[in-house]
Amino acid sequence: MDTTQLGLQARDTASVWHPFTPLGEQYTPLPIVRGQGAYLFTADGRKILDAVSSWWVNLHGHSHPYLAKALAEQAAILPHVIFAGFTHEPAIRLSERLLSLLGGDFKSVFFSDNGSTAIEVALKMAMQYFDNQNNTTKKKRHKIIAFEGAYHGDTFGAMSVGARSAFNAPFSPFLFEVEFLDLPNATNIKRLCEQMQNYVNEGESLAFIFEPLIQGAGGMNMYEPQYLNQLLAIAKTDDMVCIADEIMTGFYRTGTLFAIEQLEHKPDIICLSKGITGGTLPLSVSIANRRIKSAFEDVPYAKSFLHGHSYTANTMACAVANASLDLLLQSETQMRISKIVEKIQNLSQKFKALAFIENVRYRGTVIALDIRTQGETSYFNSMRDRLYQYFINRDILLRPLGNTLYIMPPYIMDLNDLDRIYQAIEVLPEHVDLK
Ligand SMILES: *Cc1c(COP(=O)(O)O)cnc(C)c1O
């Protein structure tokens, strides 16, 4: 077996299909053999700075010994067990801790394996919440409200509530209809409140789903908690189920442990994944409040939530999620997070001074900016590939969304490395065709 860089690449092209990637030699990926802290090491010895936390999942750096230990210990005693009819301490403990950290009215944790399934679960819970109520006099609820520019995942329900684009165009005939609201700002909030009030008056909406404060894959669009609060205040006068997709924003990405801490009005269901295991194993949760839980309590079998996955609440994933929470809540990590938040604020000032950049925005541990362009501003702007290559050639992993560049560092990242990323961006016009 050829495990050299070129050997791995040839074998990959011959046998593997990668996400969001055309097939073919032109798109051959870089083989990674090791990760350490904020760095990834290639088979031919390069050391690449992971400035996107490996798709936003990594919090504490790669190969963290504390997480590795938790994983190995769990693997040695019980790597997995069926989660219907059986339970285990790692899942119970994780549920207790998440509920306690969330506070408020959250009552019950449902496990699945990734962000998209957490969204499917939340949507199905919302639909069945009404179906379980046997109230034939009530108008049938069929509308789901989401934001323009949203991304909630790649399965069918999740695609349906996401913005329509080339990413889901081939499937559009099979997606259910959704009412899309513009993302709120000072100018449109009054109109959006009226729109929400109309939905409430109609009484036909079953769910309102949103990424609080930052829309991730849709372009790192940021918006103010006060506007979401205003919309929630109206939605909560109705029975519709409010779903917060915190799959990206959770675990201090917006500066607080959960983005909803910055809201006065809380959702009925919150979805978490990505950072939940610190980037070690796939796991997600959809956490329901008392109202949703009660619609499924003491019901006949046919009215229970008939949903599950083979690896639901995998023991190792739960164990490593508990370990990741241990690290996250340590004062040392909290200090690192504050330092990154502060550094990102400083960098935002420097970015604002660069003429080829516009729309600099940041919140918590995420900063995003747009490269000025005459071309289209979508993900398919070819500038994206040029930018990606430029940074990779400088051993920095950034994955631009079209002409939008963002940095989402693991909390372990050295502040000097954030400067290094800035320096690489600062000289972009000298090296990359930005038209
Ligand atoms: C990544 C993401 C998802 C989908 O999660 P997967 O684990 O990739 O299926 C859903 N919602 C948001 C906000 C995300 O960032």
Ligand as a Chemical Component Dictionary entry (heavy atoms), coordinates in Angstrom:
data_LIG
# 
_chem_comp.id                   LIG 
_chem_comp.type                 NON-POLYMER 
_chem_comp.pdbx_formal_charge   0 
_chem_comp.three_letter_code    LIG 
# 
loop_
_chem_comp_atom.comp_id 
_chem_comp_atom.atom_id 
_chem_comp_atom.alt_atom_id 
_chem_comp_atom.type_symbol 
_chem_comp_atom.charge 
_chem_comp_atom.model_Cartn_x 
_chem_comp_atom.model_Cartn_y 
_chem_comp_atom.model_Cartn_z 
_chem_comp_atom.pdbx_ordinal 
LIG C1 C1 C 0 -23.550 22.309 10.016 1  
LIG C2 C2 C 0 -24.900 22.780 10.323 2  
LIG C3 C3 C 0 -26.011 21.927 10.228 3  
LIG C4 C4 C 0 -25.897 20.523 9.725  4  
LIG O1 O1 O 0 -25.076 19.730 10.533 5  
LIG P1 P1 P 0 -24.391 18.433 9.936  6  
LIG O2 O2 O 0 -23.739 17.783 11.090 7  
LIG O3 O3 O 0 -23.400 18.926 8.914  8  
LIG O4 O4 O 0 -25.459 17.610 9.315  9  
LIG C5 C5 C 0 -27.246 22.434 10.574 10 
LIG N1 N1 N 0 -27.396 23.697 11.009 11 
LIG C6 C6 C 0 -26.346 24.541 11.122 12 
LIG C7 C7 C 0 -26.570 25.926 11.632 13 
LIG C8 C8 C 0 -25.072 24.116 10.774 14 
LIG O5 O5 O 0 -24.036 24.963 10.861 15 
# 
loop_
_chem_comp_bond.comp_id 
_chem_comp_bond.atom_id_1 
_chem_comp_bond.atom_id_2 
_chem_comp_bond.value_order 
_chem_comp_bond.pdbx_ordinal 
LIG C1 C2 SING 1  
LIG C2 C3 SING 2  
LIG C2 C8 DOUB 3  
LIG C3 C4 SING 4  
LIG C3 C5 DOUB 5  
LIG C4 O1 SING 6  
LIG O1 P1 SING 7  
LIG P1 O2 DOUB 8  
LIG P1 O3 SING 9  
LIG P1 O4 SING 10 
LIG C5 N1 SING 11 
LIG N1 C6 DOUB 12 
LIG C6 C7 SING 13 
LIG C6 C8 SING 14 
LIG C8 O5 SING 15 
# 
